[in-house]
Amino acid sequence: HGSPSGASSHGDLSGGMKKRAGIARAMMLEPKIILLDEPTAGVSPAMTEALAQTILKLRGAGLTFAIIEHDMDVIARLCAPIFVLAEGRTLMQGSFREVASNGEVMSAYLGKAA
């Protein structure tokens, strides 16, 4: 499993730990922005919380994140402003409350009448 030095290989990590390791790798490049695609998909609630805390801490230090995510609780907690994209165009941008109450967004994503 591990290397001869006793350190675990990346393959031995859980899905959530791999995602945190990915953020750590990106940080070594001193980026201005990090794109995360579904960072909480398939991870435990505890790891979702750990990822959220990591993102919030780094945001507090001035790093920008672009997050593609379907978990509305995660979006509400981590994202401001929110850009909603559909069919290659921006439907709207705004606060979570504005986005969540927008008829066009509801129609595009939930199939509800606008």
C-alpha positions as CSV (number, residue, x, y, z in Angstrom):
1,H,0.0,0.0,0.0
2,G,2.4,2.7,1.1
3,S,5.8,3.6,-0.2
4,P,9.0,2.0,1.4
5,S,9.2,5.1,3.6
6,G,5.8,4.3,5.1
7,A,4.0,7.2,3.4
8,S,0.7,6.4,1.7
9,S,0.4,6.7,-2.0
10,H,-2.3,9.0,-3.5
11,G,-4.2,5.8,-4.6
12,D,-4.6,4.8,-0.9
13,L,-6.5,8.0,-0.1
14,S,-10.3,8.3,0.2
15,G,-12.2,10.3,-2.4
16,G,-12.4,13.3,-0.1
17,M,-8.8,13.1,0.8
18,K,-7.9,13.0,-2.9
19,K,-9.9,16.2,-3.4
20,R,-8.1,17.9,-0.5
21,A,-4.8,16.7,-1.9
22,G,-5.7,18.2,-5.2
23,I,-6.3,21.6,-3.6
24,A,-3.0,21.2,-1.8
25,R,-1.2,20.4,-5.1
26,A,-2.8,23.4,-6.7
27,M,-1.7,25.7,-3.9
28,M,1.9,24.8,-4.6
29,L,1.6,26.7,-7.8
30,E,0.4,29.9,-6.0
31,P,-2.7,30.3,-8.1
32,K,-5.0,33.3,-8.1
33,I,-8.0,31.1,-8.8
34,I,-8.8,27.4,-8.4
35,L,-11.5,25.6,-10.4
36,L,-13.3,22.8,-8.5
37,D,-15.6,20.5,-10.3
38,E,-18.1,18.8,-7.9
39,P,-15.7,18.9,-4.9
40,T,-18.2,17.3,-2.5
41,A,-19.6,14.6,-4.9
42,G,-19.3,11.2,-3.4
43,V,-17.7,12.3,-0.1
44,S,-18.9,11.8,3.5
45,P,-20.6,14.7,5.4
46,A,-17.5,14.9,7.6
47,M,-15.3,15.3,4.5
48,T,-17.7,17.8,3.0
49,E,-17.3,19.9,6.1
50,A,-13.5,19.5,6.0
51,L,-13.5,20.6,2.3
52,A,-15.8,23.5,3.1
53,Q,-13.5,24.7,5.9
54,T,-10.4,24.4,3.7
55,I,-12.1,26.5,1.0
56,L,-13.4,29.1,3.4
57,K,-9.9,29.4,5.0
58,L,-8.3,29.9,1.6
59,R,-10.9,32.3,0.5
60,G,-10.3,34.3,3.7
61,A,-6.6,34.4,2.6
62,G,-7.6,36.0,-0.7
63,L,-7.8,33.0,-3.0
64,T,-10.7,32.9,-5.5
65,F,-12.6,29.7,-6.3
66,A,-14.8,28.8,-9.2
67,I,-16.9,25.9,-8.1
68,I,-19.1,23.7,-10.2
69,E,-21.5,22.0,-7.7
70,H,-25.0,20.6,-7.5
71,D,-25.3,20.5,-3.7
72,M,-27.3,23.6,-3.0
73,D,-26.2,23.6,0.7
74,V,-22.6,23.8,-0.4
75,I,-23.3,26.5,-2.9
76,A,-25.2,28.6,-0.3
77,R,-22.4,28.3,2.1
78,L,-19.3,28.7,-0.1
79,C,-20.3,30.7,-3.2
80,A,-20.8,34.5,-3.6
81,P,-21.6,35.6,-6.1
82,I,-23.3,32.7,-7.9
83,F,-23.3,32.4,-11.7
84,V,-25.9,30.1,-13.1
85,L,-25.0,28.7,-16.5
86,A,-27.3,26.8,-18.9
87,E,-26.8,25.8,-22.5
88,G,-23.5,27.7,-22.7
89,R,-24.8,31.0,-21.5
90,T,-25.1,32.8,-18.2
91,L,-28.7,32.8,-17.0
92,M,-28.0,35.1,-14.1
93,Q,-25.7,36.0,-11.4
94,G,-26.4,37.1,-7.8
95,S,-26.7,36.0,-4.3
96,F,-27.9,32.5,-3.4
97,R,-31.3,33.9,-2.4
98,E,-31.7,35.7,-5.7
99,V,-30.6,32.7,-7.7
100,A,-32.8,30.3,-5.7
101,S,-35.9,32.4,-6.2
102,N,-35.4,33.1,-9.9
103,G,-38.0,31.6,-12.2
104,E,-35.7,31.1,-15.2
105,V,-33.2,29.2,-13.0
106,M,-36.0,27.0,-11.6
107,S,-37.3,26.3,-15.0
108,A,-33.8,25.5,-16.4
109,Y,-32.7,23.2,-13.6
110,L,-35.9,21.9,-11.9
111,G,-38.3,21.9,-14.9
112,K,-40.7,24.2,-13.0
113,A,-42.6,26.8,-14.9
114,A,-41.0,30.2,-14.8
